[in-house]
C-alpha cells in the first residue's frame, strides 16, 4: 500500500479541487488548512521522545505545511488518543512543547481527547492568506530557479542514532526530535512573489519534494547535489548522501520561483522535460517519479 495511491483514489472519489497540495486553499475564507497525524511506533517512539519534544514536533510538522503554502500560521487544534499509561505530567509537558513550537502569531484553540491502545496525535493548522500569494506544487515553470532553505540529512541520521541507543552528536539528533518549521521563509515568499510559484516542504524527503513538483508541474528539475545545504558532521556517517536525498523529516522548503527573486539558496533550474536530473559526483542521474517513490518512507510498511 502506498500513501500517494490512496490520495489519488480519495481525490478521484471526492472530485475535489482542494485536494492535492499539502494545504487546502480556501479562497472564500482567506485561509489555508492542513492536518497531520503522528502514530506511536510508526512516526515516533517514547523510547527516545520526551513528551515535550513530541508536542513540539507534532505542532512543527503542521506549521511547516502552512509555511510552505506561503500563508501565516494562525490557529491549531490538537486531538489526542491516549492509552492508560499516560499521566498528568505527560499531558502538561506535551502541551508545553506544543506551545513552544508556536510563533507569537499562532495559538492552540481546541481539540479532542479519547482513549486508545497507543498514542495517536492529530493536529489541524489554519493559516491566513490575507495579502499573500499562495503557492502550489503545480506552478513550477520553465526558466524558474529552484531554491532551498534548511539543512538536509540530519534528521534521518539522527533517527538512526536514536534507534541505536545513542545520544550524540546532539546537534544532529535534535534535528529529528525538535525540527524547526521554516515559517519566516514561507512568509517572505508569500508576501513578495507576485507570479505563480511552486513551494513544498521536505517532510517526506528532498527528492520526493523535487519529484512531486516536477510531476505536478510537468517539468524537469535540474539539481546540483553539491549545492544542497547540510551539516558537515553527517559526512562522517555511512550513506550520508542518501540521507540528504531520501531521508525525510528535515522540514526544509524547496521552491521554484522566477529568476529575479533572490530568496534561499539556488540548487537548480526548471527546464522542459520530466523528472529530476541530479548532478552528483560528475554524473547526471535521471530520477523518474517511480524511482523516487521506491526509495522514500512508506507509512504502511
C-alpha contacts under 8 A as a table, 3 or more apart, distances in Angstrom:
res1	aa1	res2	aa2	distance
1	X	5	X	7.57
1	X	6	X	7.99
1	X	300	X	6.20
1	X	301	X	7.92
2	X	5	X	5.38
2	X	6	X	6.57
2	X	298	X	6.46
2	X	299	X	7.64
2	X	300	X	6.85
3	X	6	X	5.19
3	X	7	X	6.26
3	X	298	X	7.15
3	X	299	X	7.07
3	X	300	X	7.65
4	X	7	X	5.06
4	X	8	X	6.21
5	X	8	X	5.13
5	X	9	X	6.38
6	X	9	X	5.12
6	X	10	X	6.17
7	X	10	X	5.03
7	X	11	X	6.04
8	X	11	X	5.16
8	X	12	X	6.20
9	X	12	X	5.19
9	X	13	X	6.00
10	X	13	X	5.08
10	X	14	X	6.06
11	X	14	X	5.38
11	X	15	X	5.65
11	X	16	X	6.06
11	X	19	X	6.06
11	X	20	X	7.67
12	X	15	X	5.02
12	X	16	X	7.57
16	X	19	X	5.92
17	X	20	X	7.88
18	X	21	X	7.75
18	X	24	X	5.24
18	X	25	X	6.69
18	X	26	X	7.81
19	X	24	X	6.44
20	X	24	X	7.78
21	X	24	X	6.52
21	X	136	X	6.43
21	X	137	X	6.54
22	X	34	X	6.53
22	X	65	X	6.11
22	X	69	X	7.92
22	X	200	X	7.81
23	X	32	X	5.76
23	X	33	X	5.29
23	X	34	X	4.77
23	X	65	X	6.49
23	X	66	X	6.74
23	X	69	X	6.71
24	X	32	X	5.36
24	X	33	X	5.34
24	X	34	X	6.51
25	X	30	X	7.82
25	X	31	X	6.22
25	X	32	X	4.46
25	X	33	X	6.81
25	X	134	X	7.81
26	X	29	X	5.60
26	X	30	X	6.03
26	X	31	X	5.47
26	X	32	X	5.87
26	X	33	X	7.83
27	X	30	X	4.83
27	X	31	X	6.58
30	X	128	X	6.18
30	X	129	X	5.19
30	X	130	X	6.10
31	X	71	X	7.86
31	X	126	X	6.58
31	X	127	X	5.43
31	X	128	X	4.68
31	X	129	X	5.19
31	X	130	X	7.80
32	X	66	X	7.17
32	X	69	X	7.78
32	X	71	X	7.10
32	X	126	X	5.71
32	X	127	X	5.12
32	X	128	X	6.54
32	X	129	X	6.82
33	X	66	X	7.50
33	X	124	X	7.16
33	X	125	X	5.69
33	X	126	X	4.54
33	X	127	X	6.40
34	X	62	X	6.90
34	X	65	X	7.02
34	X	66	X	7.25
34	X	124	X	5.70
34	X	125	X	5.36
34	X	126	X	6.68
35	X	62	X	6.65
35	X	122	X	6.94
35	X	123	X	5.52
35	X	124	X	4.28
35	X	125	X	6.25
36	X	61	X	7.46
36	X	62	X	6.25
36	X	122	X	5.75
36	X	123	X	5.60
36	X	124	X	6.78
37	X	58	X	7.92
37	X	120	X	7.18
37	X	121	X	5.40
37	X	122	X	4.22
37	X	123	X	6.40
38	X	42	X	7.59
38	X	43	X	5.62
38	X	44	X	7.35
38	X	58	X	7.11
38	X	120	X	5.94
38	X	121	X	5.03
38	X	122	X	6.45
39	X	42	X	5.40
39	X	43	X	5.46
39	X	44	X	6.82
39	X	118	X	7.67
39	X	119	X	6.15
39	X	120	X	4.75
39	X	121	X	6.43
40	X	43	X	6.03
40	X	44	X	5.30
40	X	45	X	5.87
40	X	46	X	7.79
40	X	118	X	6.09
40	X	119	X	5.27
40	X	120	X	6.40
41	X	44	X	5.40
41	X	45	X	5.27
42	X	45	X	7.81
42	X	299	X	7.17
44	X	49	X	7.16
45	X	48	X	6.11
45	X	49	X	6.14
46	X	49	X	4.85
46	X	50	X	6.63
48	X	162	X	6.58
49	X	53	X	5.98
49	X	54	X	5.97
49	X	177	X	6.83
50	X	53	X	5.20
50	X	54	X	6.15
51	X	54	X	5.05
51	X	55	X	6.18
51	X	90	X	5.66
51	X	91	X	7.55
51	X	93	X	5.50
51	X	94	X	4.63
51	X	97	X	7.46
52	X	55	X	5.23
52	X	56	X	6.16
52	X	93	X	4.82
52	X	94	X	4.59
52	X	95	X	7.15
52	X	96	X	6.25
52	X	97	X	4.27
52	X	98	X	7.48
53	X	56	X	4.99
53	X	57	X	6.08
53	X	94	X	7.37
53	X	97	X	5.98
53	X	177	X	5.96
53	X	178	X	5.96
54	X	57	X	5.26
54	X	58	X	6.06
54	X	94	X	6.46
54	X	97	X	7.10
54	X	177	X	7.40
55	X	58	X	5.15
55	X	59	X	6.49
55	X	93	X	7.71
55	X	94	X	4.49
55	X	95	X	5.94
55	X	96	X	7.27
55	X	97	X	4.55
55	X	98	X	4.51
56	X	59	X	5.53
56	X	60	X	6.13
56	X	94	X	7.49
56	X	96	X	7.91
56	X	97	X	4.23
56	X	98	X	4.56
56	X	99	X	7.40
56	X	100	X	6.54
56	X	101	X	5.18
56	X	178	X	6.27
57	X	60	X	4.86
57	X	61	X	6.06
57	X	97	X	7.91
57	X	98	X	7.60
57	X	101	X	7.59
57	X	177	X	6.71
57	X	178	X	5.46
57	X	179	X	6.48
58	X	61	X	5.82
58	X	62	X	7.04
58	X	98	X	7.08
58	X	121	X	7.34
58	X	122	X	7.96
58	X	123	X	6.98
59	X	62	X	5.46
59	X	63	X	6.28
59	X	98	X	5.68
59	X	101	X	6.26
59	X	102	X	7.28
59	X	123	X	6.90
60	X	63	X	5.03
60	X	64	X	6.06
60	X	101	X	6.00
60	X	102	X	7.71
60	X	178	X	7.88
60	X	179	X	6.73
60	X	180	X	6.42
60	X	181	X	5.61
61	X	64	X	5.17
61	X	65	X	6.89
61	X	179	X	7.92
61	X	181	X	6.94
61	X	203	X	7.69
61	X	251	X	7.30
62	X	65	X	5.34
62	X	66	X	6.66
62	X	123	X	6.95
62	X	124	X	7.24
62	X	125	X	6.12
63	X	66	X	5.03
63	X	67	X	6.09
63	X	73	X	6.49
63	X	125	X	6.85
63	X	181	X	6.09
63	X	183	X	7.25
64	X	67	X	5.02
64	X	68	X	6.15
64	X	181	X	4.58
64	X	182	X	6.31
64	X	183	X	6.80
64	X	201	X	6.53
64	X	251	X	6.48
65	X	68	X	5.08
65	X	69	X	6.44
65	X	200	X	7.44
65	X	201	X	6.45
66	X	69	X	5.28
66	X	70	X	6.82
66	X	71	X	5.85
66	X	72	X	6.84
66	X	73	X	6.11
66	X	125	X	7.36
66	X	126	X	7.37
66	X	127	X	6.07
66	X	183	X	7.83
67	X	70	X	5.37
67	X	71	X	5.94
67	X	72	X	6.74
67	X	73	X	7.25
67	X	181	X	7.21
67	X	182	X	6.28
67	X	183	X	4.76
67	X	184	X	7.55
67	X	185	X	7.42
67	X	186	X	4.51
67	X	187	X	6.56
68	X	71	X	7.65
68	X	135	X	7.52
68	X	182	X	7.86
68	X	183	X	7.87
68	X	186	X	5.43
68	X	199	X	5.71
68	X	200	X	5.03
68	X	201	X	5.57
68	X	253	X	6.46
69	X	134	X	5.55
69	X	135	X	5.12
69	X	136	X	7.15
69	X	186	X	6.91
69	X	190	X	7.53
69	X	199	X	6.65
69	X	200	X	7.13
70	X	129	X	7.73
70	X	132	X	6.88
70	X	133	X	6.74
70	X	134	X	5.22
70	X	135	X	6.15
70	X	186	X	4.69
70	X	187	X	5.27
70	X	188	X	7.64
70	X	189	X	6.25
70	X	190	X	4.05
70	X	191	X	7.42
71	X	127	X	5.46
71	X	128	X	5.53
71	X	129	X	5.04
71	X	132	X	6.57
71	X	133	X	7.99
71	X	134	X	6.62
71	X	186	X	7.04
71	X	187	X	6.12
71	X	190	X	6.38
72	X	127	X	4.97
72	X	128	X	5.15
72	X	129	X	6.78
72	X	183	X	7.65
72	X	187	X	6.27
73	X	103	X	7.95
73	X	105	X	6.92
73	X	106	X	5.67
73	X	125	X	7.27
73	X	126	X	6.13
73	X	127	X	4.17
73	X	128	X	6.46
74	X	105	X	5.91
74	X	106	X	4.15
74	X	107	X	6.40
74	X	125	X	7.63
74	X	126	X	5.81
74	X	127	X	5.08
74	X	128	X	6.44
75	X	106	X	5.37
75	X	107	X	5.13
75	X	108	X	5.79
75	X	109	X	6.51
75	X	125	X	5.83
75	X	126	X	5.16
75	X	127	X	6.91
76	X	106	X	7.53
76	X	107	X	6.22
76	X	108	X	4.60
76	X	109	X	5.98
76	X	110	X	7.27
76	X	123	X	6.84
76	X	124	X	5.56
76	X	125	X	4.52
76	X	126	X	6.32
77	X	108	X	5.77
77	X	109	X	5.72
77	X	110	X	4.76
77	X	111	X	4.67
77	X	123	X	5.75
77	X	124	X	5.23
77	X	125	X	6.70
78	X	108	X	7.61
78	X	110	X	6.39
78	X	111	X	4.43
78	X	112	X	6.57
78	X	121	X	7.25
78	X	122	X	5.90
78	X	123	X	4.56
78	X	124	X	6.52
79	X	111	X	4.81
79	X	112	X	4.39
79	X	113	X	5.72
79	X	121	X	5.89
79	X	122	X	5.10
79	X	123	X	6.28
80	X	111	X	7.90
80	X	112	X	6.15
80	X	113	X	4.73
80	X	114	X	6.33
80	X	119	X	7.19
80	X	120	X	5.78
80	X	121	X	4.88
80	X	122	X	6.56
81	X	113	X	5.76
81	X	114	X	4.71
81	X	115	X	5.04
81	X	116	X	5.29
81	X	118	X	7.35
81	X	119	X	5.59
81	X	120	X	4.90
81	X	121	X	6.57
82	X	86	X	6.67
82	X	113	X	7.49
82	X	114	X	6.31
82	X	115	X	4.81
82	X	116	X	5.04
82	X	117	X	6.93
82	X	118	X	6.06
82	X	119	X	4.85
82	X	120	X	6.70
83	X	86	X	6.09
83	X	115	X	5.78
83	X	116	X	5.00
83	X	117	X	4.97
83	X	118	X	5.42
83	X	119	X	6.44
84	X	87	X	7.89
84	X	115	X	7.61
84	X	117	X	7.91
86	X	90	X	6.29
86	X	91	X	7.68
87	X	90	X	5.47
87	X	91	X	6.78
88	X	91	X	5.23
88	X	92	X	6.31
89	X	92	X	5.15
89	X	93	X	6.14
90	X	93	X	5.31
90	X	94	X	5.90
91	X	94	X	5.05
91	X	95	X	6.20
92	X	95	X	5.43
92	X	96	X	6.20
93	X	96	X	4.96
93	X	97	X	6.24
94	X	97	X	5.20
94	X	98	X	6.35
95	X	98	X	4.75
95	X	99	X	6.05
96	X	99	X	5.17
96	X	100	X	6.09
97	X	100	X	5.03
97	X	101	X	6.39
98	X	101	X	5.42
98	X	102	X	6.78
99	X	102	X	5.33
99	X	107	X	7.58
99	X	108	X	7.48
100	X	103	X	7.89
102	X	105	X	7.80
102	X	106	X	5.75
102	X	107	X	6.65
103	X	106	X	5.50
103	X	107	X	7.98
104	X	107	X	7.65
116	X	119	X	6.85
116	X	120	X	7.72
129	X	132	X	5.23
129	X	133	X	7.39
129	X	134	X	7.04
131	X	191	X	6.79
132	X	190	X	5.05
132	X	191	X	4.94
132	X	192	X	7.85
133	X	190	X	4.95
133	X	191	X	6.46
133	X	192	X	7.86
133	X	193	X	6.87
133	X	194	X	6.58
133	X	196	X	7.89
134	X	190	X	6.01
135	X	139	X	7.37
135	X	190	X	7.41
135	X	196	X	6.93
135	X	197	X	5.58
135	X	198	X	5.28
135	X	199	X	5.71
136	X	139	X	5.62
136	X	196	X	7.99
136	X	197	X	6.69
136	X	198	X	4.92
136	X	199	X	6.20
136	X	200	X	7.92
137	X	140	X	7.00
137	X	197	X	7.90
137	X	198	X	4.69
137	X	199	X	5.87
137	X	200	X	6.71
137	X	212	X	7.25
137	X	213	X	5.00
137	X	216	X	6.20
137	X	217	X	6.72
138	X	198	X	6.31
138	X	213	X	6.43
138	X	216	X	4.87
138	X	217	X	4.22
138	X	218	X	7.92
139	X	196	X	5.77
139	X	197	X	4.90
139	X	198	X	4.67
139	X	217	X	5.85
139	X	256	X	7.80
140	X	144	X	6.87
140	X	196	X	7.88
140	X	197	X	5.83
140	X	198	X	5.12
140	X	213	X	6.94
140	X	214	X	7.48
140	X	217	X	5.54
140	X	219	X	7.37
140	X	256	X	5.37
140	X	257	X	7.15
140	X	270	X	7.09
141	X	144	X	5.69
141	X	197	X	7.91
141	X	217	X	7.23
141	X	219	X	7.17
141	X	256	X	7.66
141	X	270	X	6.36
141	X	271	X	7.57
142	X	219	X	7.15
142	X	270	X	4.97
142	X	271	X	4.71
142	X	272	X	6.14
143	X	258	X	7.28
143	X	259	X	7.20
143	X	269	X	6.82
143	X	270	X	5.58
143	X	271	X	6.30
144	X	256	X	5.90
144	X	257	X	5.22
144	X	258	X	4.65
144	X	259	X	5.53
144	X	269	X	6.03
144	X	270	X	5.31
145	X	256	X	5.52
145	X	257	X	5.60
145	X	258	X	6.33
145	X	259	X	5.79
145	X	266	X	6.72
145	X	267	X	7.89
145	X	268	X	5.94
145	X	269	X	4.29
145	X	270	X	5.93
146	X	221	X	7.75
146	X	223	X	7.90
146	X	254	X	7.03
146	X	255	X	5.71
146	X	256	X	4.50
146	X	257	X	6.57
146	X	266	X	5.67
146	X	267	X	5.79
146	X	268	X	4.86
146	X	269	X	5.21
146	X	270	X	6.81
147	X	254	X	5.74
147	X	255	X	5.34
147	X	256	X	6.37
147	X	257	X	7.58
147	X	263	X	7.22
147	X	264	X	5.49
147	X	265	X	5.07
147	X	266	X	4.19
147	X	267	X	5.64
147	X	268	X	7.05
148	X	228	X	7.62
148	X	252	X	7.21
148	X	253	X	5.66
148	X	254	X	4.54
148	X	255	X	6.43
148	X	264	X	5.38
148	X	265	X	5.23
148	X	266	X	6.45
148	X	267	X	6.93
149	X	182	X	7.58
149	X	185	X	7.59
149	X	229	X	7.94
149	X	252	X	5.53
149	X	253	X	5.37
149	X	254	X	6.73
149	X	264	X	5.42
149	X	265	X	6.52
150	X	182	X	7.56
150	X	229	X	6.89
150	X	230	X	7.92
150	X	250	X	7.62
150	X	251	X	7.39
150	X	252	X	4.48
150	X	253	X	6.81
151	X	154	X	7.29
151	X	228	X	7.72
151	X	229	X	4.99
151	X	230	X	4.40
151	X	231	X	6.49
151	X	250	X	7.15
151	X	252	X	6.83
152	X	155	X	7.41
152	X	206	X	7.67
152	X	228	X	7.49
152	X	229	X	6.37
152	X	230	X	5.03
152	X	231	X	7.56
152	X	243	X	7.74
152	X	244	X	5.06
152	X	245	X	7.82
152	X	250	X	5.74
152	X	252	X	7.32
153	X	156	X	5.67
153	X	157	X	6.45
153	X	230	X	6.55
153	X	231	X	7.87
153	X	234	X	7.27
153	X	240	X	6.88
153	X	241	X	7.58
153	X	242	X	7.92
153	X	243	X	4.64
153	X	244	X	3.81
153	X	245	X	7.27
153	X	247	X	6.14
153	X	248	X	7.86
153	X	250	X	6.92
154	X	157	X	5.24
154	X	158	X	5.81
154	X	172	X	5.25
154	X	173	X	7.31
154	X	175	X	6.20
154	X	176	X	7.26
154	X	230	X	7.40
154	X	231	X	6.96
154	X	234	X	6.61
154	X	243	X	7.57
154	X	244	X	7.61
154	X	250	X	7.05
155	X	158	X	4.90
155	X	159	X	6.10
155	X	172	X	6.73
155	X	173	X	6.76
155	X	174	X	7.85
155	X	175	X	5.16
155	X	176	X	4.24
155	X	247	X	7.33
155	X	248	X	7.08
155	X	249	X	6.01
155	X	250	X	5.49
156	X	159	X	5.21
156	X	160	X	6.44
156	X	176	X	7.15
156	X	243	X	5.81
156	X	247	X	4.94
156	X	248	X	6.27
156	X	249	X	7.17
156	X	250	X	7.76
157	X	160	X	5.10
157	X	161	X	6.26
157	X	172	X	7.30
157	X	173	X	7.53
157	X	234	X	7.33
157	X	237	X	7.82
157	X	240	X	7.68
157	X	243	X	6.74
158	X	161	X	5.12
158	X	162	X	6.25
158	X	172	X	5.35
158	X	173	X	4.00
158	X	174	X	7.23
158	X	175	X	6.95
158	X	176	X	5.79
159	X	162	X	5.07
159	X	163	X	6.18
159	X	173	X	6.75
159	X	176	X	6.22
160	X	163	X	5.09
160	X	164	X	6.33
161	X	164	X	5.07
161	X	165	X	6.50
161	X	166	X	5.25
161	X	167	X	7.07
161	X	168	X	7.66
161	X	173	X	7.24
162	X	165	X	5.05
162	X	166	X	5.28
162	X	167	X	6.47
162	X	173	X	7.22
163	X	166	X	7.43
167	X	170	X	6.25
167	X	173	X	7.04
168	X	171	X	7.56
168	X	172	X	7.49
168	X	173	X	6.66
169	X	172	X	5.63
169	X	173	X	6.41
170	X	173	X	5.09
170	X	174	X	5.91
171	X	174	X	5.36
171	X	175	X	6.67
172	X	175	X	5.38
172	X	176	X	7.35
172	X	234	X	7.88
173	X	176	X	5.57
173	X	177	X	6.65
174	X	177	X	4.90
174	X	178	X	5.68
174	X	179	X	7.33
175	X	178	X	5.70
175	X	179	X	5.07
175	X	180	X	7.92
175	X	250	X	7.20
176	X	179	X	5.95
176	X	249	X	6.93
176	X	250	X	7.29
179	X	249	X	7.82
179	X	250	X	6.86
179	X	251	X	6.79
180	X	251	X	7.00
181	X	251	X	6.07
181	X	252	X	7.21
182	X	185	X	5.56
182	X	186	X	6.41
182	X	251	X	7.36
182	X	252	X	6.42
182	X	253	X	6.93
183	X	186	X	5.24
183	X	187	X	6.21
184	X	187	X	5.07
184	X	188	X	6.03
185	X	188	X	5.03
185	X	189	X	6.43
185	X	264	X	7.97
186	X	189	X	5.42
186	X	190	X	6.07
187	X	190	X	5.05
187	X	191	X	5.90
188	X	191	X	5.36
188	X	192	X	6.19
189	X	192	X	5.32
189	X	193	X	5.53
189	X	263	X	7.67
190	X	193	X	6.12
193	X	196	X	7.84
193	X	197	X	7.76
193	X	261	X	7.63
195	X	258	X	7.66
197	X	255	X	7.32
197	X	256	X	5.93
197	X	257	X	5.27
197	X	258	X	7.44
198	X	213	X	7.11
198	X	255	X	5.42
198	X	256	X	5.06
198	X	257	X	6.78
199	X	213	X	7.93
199	X	253	X	7.01
199	X	254	X	5.68
199	X	255	X	4.13
199	X	256	X	6.40
200	X	209	X	6.51
200	X	213	X	7.93
200	X	253	X	5.73
200	X	254	X	5.60
200	X	255	X	6.53
201	X	209	X	7.04
201	X	251	X	5.69
201	X	252	X	5.53
201	X	253	X	4.18
201	X	254	X	6.12
202	X	205	X	5.08
202	X	206	X	5.06
202	X	208	X	7.54
202	X	209	X	5.74
202	X	248	X	6.81
202	X	249	X	6.81
202	X	250	X	6.27
202	X	251	X	5.05
202	X	252	X	5.31
202	X	253	X	5.80
202	X	254	X	7.04
203	X	206	X	7.70
203	X	248	X	5.29
203	X	249	X	4.36
203	X	250	X	5.93
203	X	251	X	4.90
203	X	252	X	7.42
204	X	208	X	6.21
204	X	209	X	7.13
204	X	246	X	7.86
204	X	247	X	7.50
204	X	248	X	4.56
204	X	249	X	6.19
204	X	296	X	7.18
204	X	297	X	7.16
205	X	208	X	5.20
205	X	209	X	6.40
205	X	244	X	7.90
205	X	245	X	6.44
205	X	246	X	4.85
205	X	247	X	5.23
205	X	248	X	3.91
205	X	249	X	6.72
205	X	250	X	7.43
205	X	296	X	6.92
206	X	209	X	5.23
206	X	210	X	6.34
206	X	244	X	7.04
206	X	245	X	5.28
206	X	246	X	6.12
206	X	247	X	7.50
206	X	248	X	7.13
207	X	210	X	4.99
207	X	211	X	5.90
207	X	245	X	5.33
207	X	246	X	5.90
207	X	292	X	6.70
208	X	211	X	5.10
208	X	212	X	5.97
208	X	246	X	7.23
208	X	292	X	6.19
208	X	293	X	7.19
208	X	296	X	7.09
209	X	212	X	5.14
209	X	213	X	6.22
209	X	254	X	7.34
210	X	213	X	5.32
210	X	214	X	6.15
210	X	221	X	7.24
210	X	254	X	7.60
210	X	276	X	6.95
211	X	214	X	5.05
211	X	215	X	5.99
211	X	275	X	6.03
211	X	276	X	6.19
211	X	287	X	7.84
211	X	288	X	7.35
211	X	289	X	5.90
211	X	292	X	7.07
212	X	215	X	5.12
212	X	216	X	5.94
212	X	289	X	7.51
213	X	216	X	5.30
213	X	217	X	5.82
214	X	217	X	5.31
214	X	218	X	5.64
214	X	219	X	4.99
214	X	220	X	5.70
214	X	221	X	6.21
214	X	274	X	6.60
214	X	275	X	5.63
214	X	276	X	6.94
215	X	218	X	5.02
215	X	219	X	6.71
215	X	274	X	6.94
215	X	275	X	6.50
215	X	289	X	7.07
218	X	273	X	7.28
218	X	274	X	6.22
219	X	270	X	6.75
219	X	271	X	6.10
219	X	272	X	5.30
219	X	273	X	5.06
219	X	274	X	5.03
219	X	275	X	6.91
220	X	270	X	5.87
220	X	271	X	5.10
220	X	272	X	5.55
220	X	273	X	4.55
220	X	274	X	4.39
220	X	275	X	5.06
220	X	276	X	5.64
220	X	277	X	7.19
221	X	268	X	6.91
221	X	269	X	5.89
221	X	270	X	4.78
221	X	271	X	6.21
221	X	274	X	7.72
221	X	275	X	6.55
221	X	276	X	4.81
221	X	277	X	6.14
222	X	268	X	5.26
222	X	269	X	5.37
222	X	270	X	6.40
222	X	271	X	7.27
222	X	276	X	5.98
222	X	277	X	4.74
222	X	278	X	6.12
222	X	279	X	7.58
223	X	267	X	5.66
223	X	268	X	4.32
223	X	269	X	6.85
223	X	276	X	7.21
223	X	277	X	6.11
223	X	278	X	4.93
223	X	279	X	6.07
224	X	227	X	5.71
224	X	228	X	7.30
224	X	267	X	5.59
224	X	268	X	6.00
224	X	278	X	6.05
224	X	279	X	4.86
224	X	280	X	6.73
225	X	228	X	5.53
225	X	267	X	7.45
225	X	278	X	6.61
225	X	279	X	5.90
225	X	280	X	5.50
226	X	280	X	7.15
227	X	265	X	7.87
227	X	266	X	7.47
227	X	267	X	5.36
228	X	267	X	6.27
230	X	234	X	7.74
230	X	244	X	7.58
231	X	234	X	5.98
231	X	235	X	8.00
232	X	235	X	5.70
233	X	236	X	6.01
234	X	237	X	5.58
234	X	240	X	6.14
235	X	238	X	7.68
235	X	240	X	5.76
235	X	241	X	7.95
236	X	240	X	7.71
237	X	240	X	5.67
239	X	242	X	5.33
239	X	243	X	6.64
240	X	243	X	5.00
240	X	244	X	6.44
241	X	244	X	5.14
241	X	245	X	6.38
242	X	245	X	5.13
242	X	246	X	5.73
242	X	247	X	6.92
243	X	246	X	5.47
243	X	247	X	4.38
243	X	248	X	7.91
244	X	247	X	5.93
246	X	295	X	6.75
246	X	296	X	5.76
247	X	250	X	7.84
247	X	296	X	7.32
247	X	297	X	7.87
248	X	251	X	7.90
248	X	296	X	7.81
248	X	297	X	7.46
256	X	269	X	7.98
256	X	270	X	7.44
257	X	261	X	7.09
258	X	261	X	6.16
259	X	262	X	7.76
274	X	288	X	7.52
275	X	286	X	6.86
275	X	287	X	5.78
275	X	288	X	4.89
275	X	289	X	6.45
276	X	286	X	5.61
276	X	287	X	5.13
276	X	288	X	6.68
277	X	284	X	6.13
277	X	285	X	5.54
277	X	286	X	4.42
277	X	287	X	6.34
278	X	283	X	7.98
278	X	284	X	5.34
278	X	285	X	5.12
278	X	286	X	6.28
278	X	287	X	7.54
279	X	282	X	6.48
279	X	283	X	5.58
279	X	284	X	4.36
279	X	285	X	6.49
280	X	283	X	5.31
280	X	284	X	6.25
280	X	285	X	7.56
287	X	290	X	7.95
287	X	291	X	5.66
287	X	292	X	6.52
288	X	291	X	5.09
288	X	292	X	6.49
289	X	292	X	5.39
289	X	293	X	6.24
290	X	293	X	5.10
290	X	294	X	6.18
291	X	294	X	5.50
291	X	295	X	6.91
292	X	295	X	5.35
292	X	296	X	6.45
293	X	296	X	5.52
298	X	301	X	5.68
